[in-house]
Amino acid sequence: MNKKVFFFLLNVLFCCVVTIHAQDIQKSELQKRAEAIDPKKQPNTARSLYVQAFKDYCNKGQLRQGAQCVATAASLYYKENLYKEAFDLLYQADQEIIAAQQPTNVKAAAHYLLTKERLQMYIKLKKSESAKAQLNALEVIATRASDESINNDLLYTKAIYYYTFGMNAQGNAVFKEMADKLTASKNYDKVDEVYQTLIANGRKSGNANMVAQSYRNYLAWKDSTNAIKHADEIKALKQQIADNEASIAEKDSTLTTRWVFIIGLAILAAALAAALVVGGIILLRFIMLTRKQKKTIELANDSNALKAQFISNMSAQLKPTLEKLDSRQPEVKALLDFSQHVQTLSELENSTDDIELEDTPVHPFCEKLMEQIRPLVKSGVTLTVNAPKLNALINKEYVSHILLHLLTNAAEYTPANGKITLDFKKRGQHTHQFLVSDTGDGIPEEKRDDIFKPFLEIHDLTKGDGLGLPICKQMALKMKGDLDIDPAYVKGTRFVLELHA
């Protein structure tokens, strides 16, 4: 085969390699330096830089870019007839790629470039059997790579091998396979260009057999392509006609729909007009009723305020008298406590003052509260604090009152050998919870909704007035938080105090 044809095919192969590496446009500085050197004047320097670029790419996991660099370095060796050095370099590169921690398909893509470089060397040396072995290896590697661009490149590489060693029929078959793939993707211009160039180079080389075979294949492909093009054009025209018919039908349907829509709007407008009249009458009645309800609500609010003020005043007036009595008597002490609780609850409900917060270390704060109830617990009761060593913005007075009340109740109702736990949990950037848990009998479900409401039951004041939890609830609400029972806790009772800083 003429050298011009051979070099044409090599150029085709080079274009394909560029296609394979279209995604690798980011070149390292070492590769750029290597490409900037004239290999004819400084071949050793260029080779050295390409090898350094290969190692640099391998360290970065970019095996394909590295393989391209080392293949270029090998080509610079055998251009000076240093074939042994070129083969040794490719072998060493293969070993480094094998040792790389990369997926099998990535390593296969890199091995493909090195194996193809060996194939070109054997082609140049006219060693048919060795070249055939490398071609077989390329087919196996291309399968492992699972890369369409490598499969396409393999067709070009096969064609070069067959044409180089005079196997024109096999070369034509490969070119036909390539043409069929490009035709299937409707890349007709690319196929036409390849055939035209192949025929032209056959004429220049004087290879009449190659020209005849290429021209015959080209005509056959041209005929089949024209038929495909005509079929596509007919299909496109039919589709355009169908689209136009569908558009006309859609417009007719749209016009009908618009008429129906207009009639519907007219009926709806009439219905709306009637509805507006009826709605106006209902609205007037509603306004009158709302005014009456507003007055009723205002009267109720005023009444509640007066009641709260009366209770507060009554408590304040009773206190001096009660203080003159013997506070050592249980009944007197109970009345004093009740008077104080009523006063506190009234102030909480009517106060509009803002609650001040301070940055407080959580763990020592919780430990101190738990120590205060230690003398109150029964034998064998375990006291546990689960609080991280961080700070939280809280009102220490209110939080201490609430938690101490909950812990005191827990100490009273937790049996011997039971457990009382105080937890602190961060629920968000500005939300946190204090949780008081015990292993007592628990609060019946039917009473849980009422324990935070004051004055629902008549109490023996010497056994408690029932205002402790309502006061704690009001304090939590004043801090823009809440106090509630955890319904999911079944081993006793767990109160959850949630606060927002």
HELIX and SHEET records of a PDB file:
HELIX    1   1 LYS A    3  ILE A   20  1                                  18    
HELIX    2   2 GLU A   29  ALA A   36  1                                   8    
HELIX    3   3 PRO A   43  ASN A   59  1                                  17    
HELIX    4   4 LEU A   63  TYR A   78  1                                  16    
HELIX    5   5 TYR A   83  ALA A   99  1                                  17    
HELIX    6   6 THR A  104  LYS A  124  1                                  21    
HELIX    7   7 SER A  128  ALA A  145  1                                  18    
HELIX    8   8 GLU A  148  THR A  164  1                                  17    
HELIX    9   9 ASN A  168  ALA A  184  1                                  17    
HELIX   10  10 TYR A  188  SER A  205  1                                  18    
HELIX   11  11 ALA A  208  GLU A  323  1                                 116    
HELIX   12  12 PRO A  330  ASN A  350  1                                  21    
HELIX   13  13 VAL A  362  ILE A  373  1                                  12    
HELIX   14  14 ARG A  374  LEU A  376  5                                   3    
HELIX   15  15 LYS A  396  TYR A  413  1                                  18    
HELIX   16  16 GLU A  445  LYS A  447  5                                   3    
HELIX   17  17 LEU A  461  LYS A  463  5                                   3    
HELIX   18  18 GLY A  468  LYS A  478  1                                  11    
SHEET    1   A 2 GLU A 358  PRO A 361  0                                        
SHEET    2   A 2 ASN A 391  ILE A 394 -1                                        
SHEET    1   B 5 THR A 382  ASN A 386  0                                        
SHEET    2   B 5 LYS A 419  LYS A 426  1                                        
SHEET    3   B 5 THR A 431  ASP A 438 -1                                        
SHEET    4   B 5 THR A 493  HIS A 500 -1                                        
SHEET    5   B 5 ASP A 482  ILE A 485 -1                                        
END                                                                             
